[in-house]
Amino acid sequence: MEQLFYILLRGLAIGILLSAPMGPVGVFIVQRTLSRGRWPAMLSGVGAGLSDLMYCSIAGFSMSFVTDYIEAHEHSLKLIGSIIIVVFAIYLYRKNPTRTLKAADSNGGMSTYWADFMTGFLFTLSNPLILLMIMPFFARFTFIQPDFMYYHYIVGFLSIFLGALLWWYGITWLVNKLRRRFNVRSLKVVNRVISAILMAMALIGIVSSIPPLFFN
C-alpha cells in the first residue's frame, strides 16, 4: 500500500510537470478558454492529457527503444511538429472570434465537444519529442522499477493523467476568471498575439532542425 501511495504522488507530479510548461498546447488552451469558455478548453486539456498518457505508456514499456529512435530522428520529428504548429497558427490568426463565440452559444452539441477533445489530443500527439521530457522525469522520480506489478503501472499511469487534468482544471479556472475583462475586439487581439507566439515557436523549431538534417 505504501508503494502504491509512492507511485500515486510521483505520478501526479509527473503529470503536472509535463503539462505545466507554457508551450503550444498550453497557449492553445488559454486561447480556447478566452474564445469559447472554460469547459470546451477543459475538454481540449483532457485530450492533451490522454495524449501525454499514451506517450508515458510507450516510454514506460519500451524506454530504451523509444529513446534510441527519438534521438536518431529528433530533428525530423521536430520539423514535422513545427510545420503542424505553423498551419494551426495561420488558422488561428485568420479566425474570427465573433463567429466562434456565436457558434459556441448556439452549437454546444456532442460533435463540438468531440472536436474540442480531439483538437487537444492531436495537437499534443503531433509533438513526439515530449518523450525526451518523459524519460528524465521517470528517471528522476524512479517511476519505473523492476519489481513493479501490473497494478503498479495502472495506478502510476492513471495518476499521471490525473495530474495533467488537475493542471488544466486550474489553468482554465484562472483564465476563465480573467475572461470577463475581454470583449470581442480584445479576443481578436489575443488570437493574433497567441498565433504570433505559436508561429515564433514553430519557426524556431524549423530553423533549428533544418541544418542538422541537411548539412550534417
C-alpha positions, 0 to 999 in steps of 0.5 A: 500500500505504501508503494502504491501511495509512492507511485500515486504522488510521483505520478501526479507530479509527473503529470503536472510537470509535463503539462505545466510548461507554457508551450503550444498546447498550453497557449492553445488552451488559454486561447480556447478558454478566452474564445469559447469558455472554460469547459470546451478548453477543459475538454481540449486539456483532457485530450492533451492529457490522454495524449501525454498518457499514451506517450508515458505508456510507450516510454514506460514499456519500451524506454530504451527503444523509444529513446534510441529512435527519438534521438536518431530522428529528433530533428525530423520529428521536430520539423514535422511538429513545427510545420503542424504548429505553423498551419494551426497558427495561420488558422488561428490568426485568420479566425474570427472570434465573433463567429466562434463565440456565436457558434459556441452559444448556439452549437454546444452539441456532442460533435463540438465537444468531440472536436474540442477533445480531439483538437487537444489530443492531436495537437499534443500527439503531433509533438513526439519529442515530449518523450525526451521530457518523459524519460528524465522525469521517470528517471528522476522520480524512479517511476519505473522499477523492476519489481513493479506489478501490473497494478503498479503501472495502472495506478502510476499511469492513471495518476499521471493523467490525473495530474495533467487534468488537475493542471488544466482544471486550474489553468482554465479556472484562472483564465476563465476568471480573467475572461470577463475583462475581454470583449470581442475586439480584445479576443481578436487581439489575443488570437493574433498575439497567441498565433504570433507566439505559436508561429515564433515557436514553430519557426524556431523549431524549423530553423533549428532542425533544418541544418542538422538534417541537411548539412550534417 
